[in-house]
């Protein structure tokens, strides 16, 4: 079924959201039929920001008693939307600022796409940490792509039912990469809007000077280094033969992030420890480690 405002539910995952959540929900609400917030055990003070958003946007909420991770929360949101009869979900992080025409633009791209039965997901280009993410195409304002991030993506629930749920043992990092790899391995297509239609934030960004270079550092919490390394190693093991070109290019990107992390970011020793733990667990396929 073609997406329209009437058959789209927004799924917003929250974890200790800031007071700006209400404004971001208010930007989303006119573009969709409904919103469900899945909160991953925010404390009482932070949850007040969720409650403020509920009142202004009319959103529903699923409140988890523990942090189940982004993948599990997304799956909860998809199940809720499916139970309400929606055919599409708009996935959003709590700090993503959607353009007022984000959903209409995604719908327009769907209408332009010829092979609609094979289209699983449409993602949006973004302004990343206030820096425009430049993408160019000779074919127009959208294009078929290998990967999109979950936030700002319009996902077909029919396709998601065939692809399967987001991978919950990944917990947080590479969840979107794994889903896209799995979708494409099953013959589905992914489209991305090339014009930025949202503002998105990663970590606590900081620009660091190294000689004459200006390097952007994400400054995630140290534990994120563990999940990023472990999950990427798992993807490398599982898709090295299925999608070697993507893994080759992604290895360069991940390697650069890790190098910046251990050389230029704060808490470098702790992050190096988590990187090494993630490398080991990824190689042996261990997912049960309690990293606190």
KANOR-V297714 format. One record per backbone hydrogen bond with DSSP energy under -0.5 kcal/mol. CO is the residue of the C=O (numbers start at 1). NH is the residue of the N-H. If there is no record, write none. Layout:
# KANOR-V297714
co->[CO	CO]
nh->[NH	NH]
This chain:
# KANOR-V297714
co->[4	5	5	7	7	8	8	9	10	10	11	11	12	13	14	18	19	20	21	22	23	24	25	26	28	28	29	34	35	36	37	37	38	38	39	39	43	44	45	46	46	47	48	49	50	51	52	53	54	60	61	62	62	64	66	69	70	71	72	73	74	75	76	77	78	79	80	81	82	87	87	88	89	89	90	91	91	92	93	96	97	99	101	102	103	104	105	106	107	108	109	114	115	116	118	118	120	121	122	123	125	126	126	127	127	128	131	132	141	141	143	150	153	153	154	155	156	157	158	159	159	160	166	167	168	170	171	171	172	174	175	176	177	178	179	180	181	182	183	183	184	189	189	190	191	192	193	197	198	199	200	206	206	208	210	213	213	215	215	217	218	221	221	222	222	223	223	224	225	226	227	228	229	230	231	232	233	234	235	236	239	243	244	245	246	247	248	249	250	251	252	253	254	255	256	257	258	259	260	260	261	267	268	269	270	271	272	273	274	275	276	277	278	279	280	281	281	285	289]
nh->[7	8	33	87	88	33	34	90	12	36	13	92	38	94	40	21	22	24	25	26	27	28	29	30	31	32	32	10	60	12	39	62	14	40	41	64	47	48	48	49	50	51	52	53	54	55	56	57	58	37	63	39	64	41	68	73	74	75	76	77	78	79	80	81	82	83	84	86	85	157	158	9	91	155	11	152	153	13	96	98	199	102	105	106	107	108	109	110	111	112	113	116	118	119	120	189	156	191	154	193	197	128	133	129	200	131	128	134	194	195	192	153	91	155	122	89	160	161	162	162	163	164	168	170	171	172	70	71	175	178	179	180	181	182	183	184	185	186	186	188	187	120	121	145	123	143	125	99	127	97	129	208	217	215	213	210	215	208	217	206	204	224	225	225	226	226	227	228	229	230	231	232	233	234	235	236	237	238	239	240	243	247	248	249	250	251	252	253	254	255	256	257	258	259	260	261	262	263	264	265	265	271	272	273	274	275	276	277	278	279	280	281	282	283	284	285	286	287	291]
